[in-house]
């Protein structure tokens, strides 16, 4: 794999001989193992290795970009020529420039040397235990699909301004989907996810048990009376209904293209004072962490919403240049695309009350374990089916729910947050608590 600085600097020196103003070289090399089960049986085992280079150049403020997954001298030279040719034909844009180097501090807990020896048989064993742990929990469990994935990546970025950085990462991720079947009765479909950077921290059994417990508990579900009131989102449901639209709306590219509901809302209240959100790319062991972004700038702890007030958007160098400010270090992507923008570890600060206390304080409401529906990040409208839902009356669980939908507007819902739990869970790169919303429409079959 050639995801290293020396090779990157060699390529950069060749680019700079082409009479360009600025140039960037991004390199990535990876090895991946995937084991998947479908319908309770082993379905696919695959192992892939790959490497690639992305070359971005500026000529007269015009941008050219080309990439290749062939790092032979001939193909790299062709990639350079393609990028330069495109730049010469592209329109001038004053915001086209590369960032200056900044101090990079290595984030701990992202690379496990044991990953270099991680084998296909190791991955198969973890995948098998993921499936068997769920089925051993209860014989009524049916696995629709389960995936265990290992990935080791070596990446590097260099540019003509002096940026030179590299990073090695190991990732182990596992997810299980399915239901419980008891005779003619089928539970709500559900899933659980987790991941780690270290072999010793892989815990597929925990994920399998949580998944199995959830689907078994949703057996015997019925409908309830429709109402407008309290809805408690689990971290999984909150990531879908709240996390995705928030990430979209704080993306400065969406703001500048007039797609964001938060345009012109900096330093204004956009949510309940209970809501504080930060993006932390420096989080040790975080699945979304890295020492630098796609452009080689360091990540930081960025408070996005504080006490309900919007404090910043996420920027890469291009969108920051559009406003004459500094990038927040949120350039995202790989060798095959120019930098986009995205969050790292997106974290909603936990509250003081336990989920048990929040439930006790809910007179009538629905717990949404998982949301299956549509959320429009521009308008904020959401509507969909409650999966694994539970009805609460007078502070107690009454019964599991089926045939129940919720709908509303996420941007209005943010203002109607009435409680945030002390417990949090990780859903990919989101770290969310349980969140109670008020004035949500609940429509059921009764």
C-alpha positions as CSV (number, residue, x, y, z in Angstrom):
1,X,0.0,0.0,0.0
2,X,1.3,3.4,-0.9
3,X,-0.7,5.6,1.5
4,X,2.6,7.2,2.7
5,X,4.2,10.6,2.7
6,X,7.3,9.8,0.7
7,X,5.3,8.6,-2.3
8,X,2.9,11.5,-1.9
9,X,5.8,14.0,-2.0
10,X,7.2,12.3,-5.1
11,X,3.8,12.7,-6.9
12,X,3.5,16.3,-5.7
13,X,6.9,17.2,-7.1
14,X,5.8,15.9,-10.5
15,X,2.6,17.9,-10.4
16,X,4.4,21.1,-9.6
17,X,6.6,20.7,-12.7
18,X,3.4,21.3,-14.7
19,X,3.2,25.1,-14.1
20,X,0.3,25.1,-11.7
21,X,-0.3,27.5,-8.8
22,X,-1.3,25.1,-6.1
23,X,-1.5,21.3,-5.9
24,X,-2.7,18.6,-3.5
25,X,-2.1,14.9,-3.4
26,X,-4.3,12.6,-1.4
27,X,-3.3,8.9,-1.0
28,X,-5.1,6.0,0.5
29,X,-4.4,2.3,0.8
30,X,-6.7,-0.2,2.4
31,X,-7.4,-3.9,3.2
32,X,-11.0,-4.9,4.0
33,X,-12.6,-8.2,5.1
34,X,-16.4,-8.6,5.1
35,X,-18.5,-11.5,6.4
36,X,-22.2,-11.4,6.0
37,X,-25.1,-13.7,7.0
38,X,-28.6,-13.7,5.4
39,X,-31.6,-15.6,6.6
40,X,-29.5,-17.2,9.4
41,X,-26.9,-18.6,7.1
42,X,-23.5,-17.6,5.9
43,X,-23.9,-15.7,2.7
44,X,-20.7,-13.9,1.7
45,X,-17.0,-13.8,2.7
46,X,-14.9,-11.3,0.8
47,X,-11.4,-9.8,1.1
48,X,-10.3,-6.8,-0.9
49,X,-7.2,-4.6,-1.1
50,X,-7.0,-1.3,-2.9
51,X,-5.1,1.9,-3.2
52,X,-5.6,5.1,-5.0
53,X,-4.5,8.7,-5.5
54,X,-6.5,11.9,-5.9
55,X,-4.8,14.9,-7.4
56,X,-6.3,18.4,-7.1
57,X,-4.6,21.4,-8.8
58,X,-5.4,25.1,-9.3
59,X,-4.4,27.1,-12.4
60,X,-5.5,30.7,-12.7
61,X,-7.9,29.9,-9.9
62,X,-9.5,27.2,-12.0
63,X,-9.7,23.8,-10.4
64,X,-8.8,20.4,-11.9
65,X,-9.2,17.0,-10.2
66,X,-8.4,13.5,-11.3
67,X,-8.0,10.2,-9.5
68,X,-6.8,6.7,-10.2
69,X,-6.7,3.4,-8.4
70,X,-3.6,2.4,-10.4
71,X,-0.4,3.8,-8.9
72,X,1.9,2.8,-11.6
73,X,4.2,5.6,-12.9
74,X,2.3,5.7,-16.3
75,X,-1.2,6.0,-14.7
76,X,-0.1,8.5,-12.1
77,X,1.4,10.7,-14.9
78,X,-1.8,10.4,-16.8
79,X,-3.8,11.4,-13.7
80,X,-1.6,14.5,-13.3
81,X,-2.0,15.5,-16.9
82,X,-5.8,15.1,-16.6
83,X,-6.0,17.2,-13.5
84,X,-3.9,20.0,-15.1
85,X,-5.9,20.0,-18.3
86,X,-9.2,20.3,-16.5
87,X,-7.8,23.2,-14.4
88,X,-6.8,25.1,-17.4
89,X,-10.3,24.8,-18.9
90,X,-12.2,25.5,-15.7
91,X,-13.6,28.9,-14.8
92,X,-11.7,31.0,-12.3
93,X,-13.1,31.0,-8.8
94,X,-11.5,33.3,-6.1
95,X,-12.3,30.8,-3.4
96,X,-10.2,28.1,-5.0
97,X,-7.1,27.7,-2.8
98,X,-5.5,25.2,-0.5
99,X,-5.0,25.6,3.3
100,X,-1.8,26.5,5.0
101,X,-0.3,23.9,7.4
102,X,-1.3,23.8,11.0
103,X,-0.1,21.8,14.0
104,X,-1.5,18.2,13.9
105,X,-1.9,16.4,17.2
106,X,-2.2,12.6,16.8
107,X,-5.6,11.3,18.1
108,X,-5.1,8.3,20.3
109,X,-6.9,5.0,20.0
110,X,-7.4,4.8,16.2
111,X,-4.9,2.2,15.2
112,X,-4.3,-1.3,16.5
113,X,-1.1,-3.1,15.3
114,X,-3.0,-6.4,15.9
115,X,-5.1,-5.4,12.9
116,X,-2.2,-6.1,10.6
117,X,-2.6,-9.8,11.5
118,X,-6.3,-9.9,11.6
119,X,-7.4,-12.7,9.3
120,X,-10.5,-13.9,7.4
121,X,-10.9,-16.7,9.9
122,X,-10.9,-14.2,12.7
123,X,-13.7,-12.2,11.0
124,X,-15.7,-15.3,10.3
125,X,-15.5,-16.3,14.0
126,X,-16.8,-12.9,15.1
127,X,-19.6,-13.0,12.6
128,X,-20.6,-16.5,13.6
129,X,-20.7,-15.4,17.3
130,X,-22.7,-12.3,16.4
131,X,-25.4,-14.5,14.9
132,X,-25.3,-17.4,17.4
133,X,-25.4,-15.0,20.4
134,X,-28.7,-13.6,19.1
135,X,-30.2,-16.9,18.4
136,X,-29.1,-18.4,21.7
137,X,-30.8,-15.6,23.5
138,X,-34.2,-16.8,22.2
139,X,-35.1,-19.5,19.7
140,X,-37.7,-17.2,18.2
141,X,-35.0,-14.9,16.8
142,X,-34.6,-14.8,13.0
143,X,-31.6,-13.1,11.5
144,X,-32.4,-11.2,8.3
145,X,-28.8,-10.1,7.9
146,X,-25.7,-9.7,10.0
147,X,-22.4,-8.2,8.9
148,X,-19.0,-8.1,10.4
149,X,-16.5,-5.8,8.6
150,X,-12.8,-5.1,9.2
151,X,-10.9,-2.4,7.5
152,X,-7.3,-1.1,7.8
153,X,-6.5,2.1,6.1
154,X,-3.3,4.1,5.5
155,X,-3.9,7.6,4.3
156,X,-1.7,10.6,3.6
157,X,-2.2,14.2,2.2
158,X,0.4,16.6,1.0
159,X,0.1,20.0,-0.7
160,X,2.2,22.7,-2.2
161,X,1.5,25.0,0.9
162,X,3.5,22.6,3.1
163,X,0.9,20.3,4.5
164,X,2.4,16.8,5.1
165,X,0.4,14.3,7.2
166,X,-0.4,10.7,7.4
167,X,-2.5,8.3,9.5
168,X,-3.1,4.6,10.0
169,X,-6.5,3.4,11.2
170,X,-8.1,0.0,12.0
171,X,-11.9,-0.3,12.2
172,X,-14.1,-3.2,13.2
173,X,-17.8,-2.7,12.7
174,X,-20.7,-5.1,13.2
175,X,-24.4,-4.8,12.6
176,X,-27.3,-7.2,13.0
177,X,-30.8,-7.0,11.5
178,X,-33.9,-9.1,12.1
179,X,-37.0,-10.0,14.0
180,X,-38.6,-12.5,16.4
181,X,-41.2,-14.9,15.0
182,X,-43.6,-16.7,17.3
183,X,-46.0,-18.8,15.3
184,X,-48.0,-16.5,13.0
185,X,-46.8,-13.4,14.9
186,X,-43.8,-11.4,13.7
187,X,-42.2,-8.7,15.8
188,X,-41.0,-5.3,14.6
189,X,-37.9,-5.4,12.4
190,X,-34.9,-4.0,14.3
191,X,-31.1,-3.7,14.2
192,X,-28.1,-2.9,16.4
193,X,-24.7,-1.5,15.5
194,X,-21.4,-1.1,17.2
195,X,-17.7,-0.8,16.4
196,X,-14.2,-0.3,17.7
197,X,-10.7,0.3,16.6
198,X,-9.1,-2.4,18.7
199,X,-9.3,-6.2,18.5
200,X,-9.5,-6.6,22.2
201,X,-12.6,-4.4,22.4
202,X,-14.7,-6.3,19.9
203,X,-17.9,-7.3,21.7
204,X,-20.4,-8.8,19.2
205,X,-22.2,-10.7,22.0
206,X,-23.4,-7.4,23.6
207,X,-24.8,-6.1,20.4
208,X,-26.5,-9.4,19.7
209,X,-28.2,-9.6,23.1
210,X,-29.4,-6.0,22.9
211,X,-30.9,-6.7,19.4
212,X,-32.5,-10.0,20.5
213,X,-34.0,-8.4,23.7
214,X,-35.5,-5.6,21.7
215,X,-37.3,-7.7,19.1
216,X,-38.6,-10.3,21.6
217,X,-40.0,-7.4,23.7
218,X,-41.9,-6.2,20.7
219,X,-43.9,-9.4,20.3
220,X,-47.6,-9.1,21.3
221,X,-47.8,-5.5,19.9
222,X,-51.1,-3.8,19.3
223,X,-52.3,-0.4,18.3
224,X,-53.4,2.5,20.6
225,X,-55.6,5.6,20.4
226,X,-54.2,8.4,18.3
227,X,-53.1,11.5,20.1
228,X,-50.8,14.5,20.0
229,X,-48.2,14.6,22.7
230,X,-45.0,13.1,24.1
231,X,-42.6,11.0,22.1
232,X,-39.4,9.6,23.5
233,X,-36.7,8.8,20.8
234,X,-34.1,6.2,21.5
235,X,-30.6,7.1,20.3
236,X,-31.2,5.1,17.2
237,X,-34.5,7.0,16.4
238,X,-33.0,10.3,17.4
239,X,-30.0,9.8,15.0
240,X,-32.5,9.4,12.2
241,X,-35.1,12.1,13.0
242,X,-32.8,14.7,14.6
243,X,-29.2,13.8,13.7
244,X,-29.4,13.6,10.0
245,X,-31.3,17.0,9.5
246,X,-29.0,18.7,11.9
247,X,-25.9,17.5,10.1
248,X,-27.4,18.7,6.8
249,X,-28.4,22.1,8.1
250,X,-25.1,23.0,9.7
251,X,-23.2,22.1,6.5
252,X,-21.9,25.4,5.2
253,X,-22.2,24.3,1.6
254,X,-25.9,23.8,2.1
255,X,-26.2,27.1,3.9
256,X,-24.4,29.0,1.0
257,X,-26.7,27.2,-1.5
258,X,-29.8,28.3,0.4
259,X,-30.7,24.7,1.2
260,X,-30.4,25.0,5.0
261,X,-33.1,26.0,7.4
262,X,-30.4,27.5,9.6
263,X,-29.2,30.1,7.0
264,X,-29.0,33.5,8.8
265,X,-29.6,31.8,12.2
266,X,-26.1,32.1,13.8
267,X,-26.2,33.1,17.4
268,X,-30.0,32.7,17.5
269,X,-32.1,30.2,19.4
270,X,-33.0,27.3,17.1
271,X,-33.8,24.7,19.8
272,X,-34.7,24.1,23.4
273,X,-32.2,25.4,25.9
274,X,-31.8,21.7,26.9
275,X,-30.0,21.0,23.6
276,X,-26.2,21.3,23.3
277,X,-24.4,19.7,20.4
278,X,-20.7,19.4,19.6
279,X,-18.6,17.9,16.9
280,X,-15.4,16.3,18.2
281,X,-13.0,14.8,15.8
282,X,-10.4,14.5,18.5
283,X,-12.4,12.0,20.6
284,X,-10.1,9.2,21.7
285,X,-11.4,5.9,20.2
286,X,-14.2,7.7,18.4
287,X,-15.4,6.0,15.3
288,X,-15.6,9.4,13.5
289,X,-12.2,10.6,14.8
290,X,-9.0,11.3,12.9
291,X,-6.0,13.5,13.4
292,X,-6.7,15.6,10.3
293,X,-9.5,16.1,7.7
294,X,-9.5,15.4,4.0
295,X,-7.4,18.6,3.4
296,X,-4.8,17.9,6.1
297,X,-6.2,20.3,8.7
298,X,-6.5,19.3,12.3
299,X,-9.9,18.5,13.8
300,X,-11.1,20.3,17.0
301,X,-13.9,20.2,19.5
302,X,-16.5,22.5,17.9
303,X,-19.6,23.6,19.9
304,X,-22.3,23.7,17.2
305,X,-25.4,24.4,19.4
306,X,-25.0,25.6,22.9
307,X,-28.1,25.8,25.2
308,X,-30.3,25.9,22.1
309,X,-28.3,28.6,20.3
310,X,-26.7,27.9,17.0
311,X,-23.0,28.9,17.2
312,X,-21.3,27.8,14.0
313,X,-21.6,25.9,10.7
314,X,-19.1,23.2,9.5
315,X,-16.6,24.4,6.9
316,X,-14.0,23.1,4.5
317,X,-11.5,25.5,2.9
318,X,-13.6,26.4,-0.1
319,X,-16.7,27.3,1.8
320,X,-14.7,29.1,4.4
321,X,-13.0,31.2,1.7
322,X,-16.4,32.1,0.4
323,X,-17.0,33.9,3.7
324,X,-13.5,35.1,4.4
325,X,-13.1,32.9,7.5
326,X,-11.0,29.9,8.5
327,X,-12.0,26.3,7.8
328,X,-13.3,24.4,10.9
329,X,-11.5,21.3,9.7
330,X,-14.5,19.4,8.3
331,X,-13.4,18.5,4.8
332,X,-14.5,15.0,4.2
333,X,-13.9,12.3,1.5
334,X,-11.4,10.0,0.0
335,X,-9.1,9.9,-3.0
336,X,-11.9,9.5,-5.5
337,X,-13.6,12.9,-4.9
338,X,-12.8,16.5,-4.1
339,X,-13.4,17.4,-0.5
340,X,-17.0,17.7,0.7
341,X,-18.1,18.6,4.2
342,X,-19.3,16.4,7.0
343,X,-19.3,15.8,10.8
344,X,-16.9,13.7,12.7
345,X,-18.2,12.5,16.1
346,X,-21.5,14.2,16.3
347,X,-22.5,14.4,20.0
348,X,-25.6,15.5,21.8
349,X,-24.7,16.4,25.4
350,X,-26.4,14.1,27.8
351,X,-28.9,15.5,30.5
352,X,-29.2,14.8,34.2
353,X,-32.2,12.5,34.3
354,X,-32.1,8.8,33.6
355,X,-34.3,7.3,30.9
356,X,-36.2,5.6,33.7
357,X,-37.0,8.9,35.4
358,X,-38.0,10.5,32.1
359,X,-40.5,7.6,31.5
360,X,-41.8,8.0,35.0
361,X,-42.4,11.7,34.3
362,X,-44.3,11.0,31.1
363,X,-48.1,11.0,31.6
364,X,-48.9,9.6,28.1
365,X,-46.4,9.0,25.3
366,X,-44.7,6.6,22.9
367,X,-41.2,5.3,23.0
368,X,-39.8,5.1,19.4
369,X,-37.2,2.5,19.3
370,X,-36.6,2.9,15.6
371,X,-38.0,5.2,12.9
372,X,-38.8,3.9,9.4
373,X,-39.9,6.8,7.2
374,X,-38.9,10.0,5.6
375,X,-37.2,13.1,7.0
376,X,-36.9,16.1,4.6
377,X,-33.8,18.0,5.8
378,X,-34.8,21.1,4.0
379,X,-38.4,21.6,5.1
380,X,-38.0,19.5,8.3
381,X,-41.1,17.5,7.7
382,X,-40.9,13.9,8.9
383,X,-43.4,11.1,8.8
384,X,-43.0,7.4,9.3
385,X,-43.7,4.1,11.1
386,X,-42.8,3.5,14.7
387,X,-40.7,0.3,15.0
388,X,-40.4,-1.4,18.4
389,X,-42.6,1.2,19.9
390,X,-44.0,1.1,23.4
391,X,-47.0,3.0,24.9
392,X,-46.5,4.9,28.2
393,X,-49.3,5.8,30.5
394,X,-48.9,7.4,33.9
395,X,-45.1,6.9,33.9
396,X,-45.2,3.2,33.1
397,X,-44.8,0.9,30.0
398,X,-48.3,-0.4,29.1
399,X,-47.7,-2.4,25.9
400,X,-45.7,-2.8,22.7
401,X,-47.1,-1.0,19.7
402,X,-47.7,-1.8,16.0
403,X,-49.5,0.0,13.3
404,X,-48.4,3.4,14.7
405,X,-47.0,6.4,12.9
406,X,-45.5,9.7,14.0
407,X,-45.2,12.9,12.1
408,X,-44.2,16.5,12.6
409,X,-41.5,19.0,11.7
410,X,-38.0,18.4,13.1
411,X,-37.1,22.1,13.4
412,X,-40.2,22.7,15.4
413,X,-39.5,19.5,17.4
414,X,-36.1,20.9,18.4
415,X,-37.9,23.7,20.2
416,X,-40.2,21.2,21.9
417,X,-37.5,19.0,23.6
418,X,-38.6,18.5,27.2
419,X,-36.1,16.0,28.4
420,X,-32.7,14.5,27.5
421,X,-31.4,11.4,29.3
422,X,-28.1,10.9,31.1
423,X,-27.5,7.7,29.2
424,X,-26.1,7.8,25.7
425,X,-25.4,5.3,22.9
426,X,-23.2,5.3,19.8
427,X,-24.9,4.9,16.5
428,X,-22.1,4.9,14.0
429,X,-20.5,8.4,14.4
430,X,-23.5,9.8,16.3
431,X,-23.4,9.7,20.1
432,X,-26.9,10.5,21.3
433,X,-29.0,10.2,24.4
434,X,-32.8,9.5,24.7
435,X,-34.7,12.6,23.8
436,X,-38.3,13.4,24.7
437,X,-40.3,15.7,22.3
438,X,-43.7,17.3,22.9
439,X,-46.6,18.0,20.5
440,X,-45.8,15.2,18.1
441,X,-48.6,13.7,16.2
442,X,-49.1,9.9,17.0
443,X,-51.5,8.1,14.6
444,X,-52.4,4.5,15.4
445,X,-54.9,2.0,14.2
446,X,-57.3,2.3,17.0
